[in-house]
Amino acid sequence: MKRSGISIIELAIAVSIFLIGVLALAAALTFDLKAVTRSREAINTDQALVNEINLYVLERVLSNDVSPSGPNVTLESQGQEMLINGKSVKFSLYKYQRQERVSVIYNVIQREE
């Protein structure tokens, strides 16, 4: 005898397959949201480092006796010399770098008198 329609077992299987798909999609969206949040935080902290460098350069332009300082800057070398247009110029090299992200480094060369 043939009946039309679906049985309870077929309905339960279809609903469970649908739920597995929805849960997988929700997990993927959660992972993506966390990745975007981490990326945004990294960009904001990188921009803060760039702002720190820009502030130093602005202070350096306004006053000649400012040296970089702070937790993100280290003096790499001091009293080095290079030739520019045949003249010897002394400089110091400073490195700006976030401690938790070693791939982001900015080097600043400061001319010394």
C-alpha positions in Angstrom: 0.0 0.0 0.0 1.4 3.3 -1.0 0.9 6.5 1.0 1.6 10.0 -0.2 3.6 12.5 2.0 6.6 12.1 4.1 7.2 10.1 7.3 8.4 11.4 10.6 11.8 9.8 10.1 12.3 11.6 6.8 11.3 14.9 8.4 13.7 14.4 11.3 16.5 13.6 8.9 15.8 16.6 6.8 15.6 18.9 9.8 18.8 17.6 11.3 20.7 18.1 8.0 19.3 21.6 7.8 20.4 22.3 11.3 23.9 21.0 10.7 24.2 23.4 7.8 22.9 26.4 9.8 25.3 25.6 12.7 28.2 25.3 10.3 27.3 28.7 8.7 27.0 30.3 12.2 30.4 28.9 13.2 32.0 30.3 10.0 30.4 33.7 10.5 31.6 33.8 14.2 35.2 33.0 13.1 35.1 35.7 10.4 33.8 38.2 12.8 36.6 37.5 15.3 39.2 37.7 12.4 37.8 41.1 11.3 37.9 42.4 14.9 41.5 41.3 15.4 42.4 42.9 12.1 40.7 46.2 13.1 42.6 46.2 16.4 45.9 45.6 14.7 45.3 48.4 12.2 44.3 50.8 15.0 47.5 50.0 16.9 49.6 50.3 13.8 48.1 53.6 13.0 48.8 54.7 16.6 52.5 53.9 16.0 52.4 55.9 12.7 50.8 58.8 14.6 53.6 58.6 17.2 56.2 58.9 14.5 54.4 61.8 12.8 54.2 63.6 16.1 57.9 63.1 16.6 58.7 64.4 13.1 56.4 67.5 13.7 58.1 68.2 17.1 61.5 67.8 15.3 60.5 70.3 12.7 59.4 72.8 15.3 62.3 72.3 17.6 65.8 70.9 16.8 66.5 69.4 20.2 63.9 66.7 20.3 64.9 63.0 20.3 62.5 60.1 20.0 61.4 58.5 23.2 58.8 56.1 24.4 58.1 52.4 24.8 58.0 51.8 21.0 61.3 53.4 20.0 64.9 52.1 20.4 68.1 53.8 19.4 69.7 51.5 16.8 72.9 53.4 16.1 74.3 56.8 16.9 77.1 58.9 15.4 77.0 57.2 12.1 78.1 59.2 9.0 77.0 59.2 5.4 78.0 61.3 2.4 75.3 63.5 0.9 76.4 65.7 -2.1 80.0 65.2 -1.0 79.4 66.4 2.5 79.7 64.2 5.6 76.5 64.1 7.6 76.2 62.5 11.1 73.0 60.8 11.9 71.3 58.5 14.5 69.0 55.6 13.5 65.8 55.0 15.6 63.5 52.0 15.2 59.8 52.3 16.0 58.3 48.8 16.6 55.3 47.4 18.5 56.5 44.7 20.9 53.7 42.3 20.1 54.0 42.6 16.3 57.6 42.3 15.1 56.6 42.6 11.4 55.8 46.3 11.6 59.0 48.4 11.8 59.5 52.0 11.0 63.1 53.4 10.8 63.7 57.1 11.5 67.0 58.7 10.6 67.7 61.9 12.6 70.4 64.2 11.5 72.9 65.1 14.3 74.7 68.5 14.4 
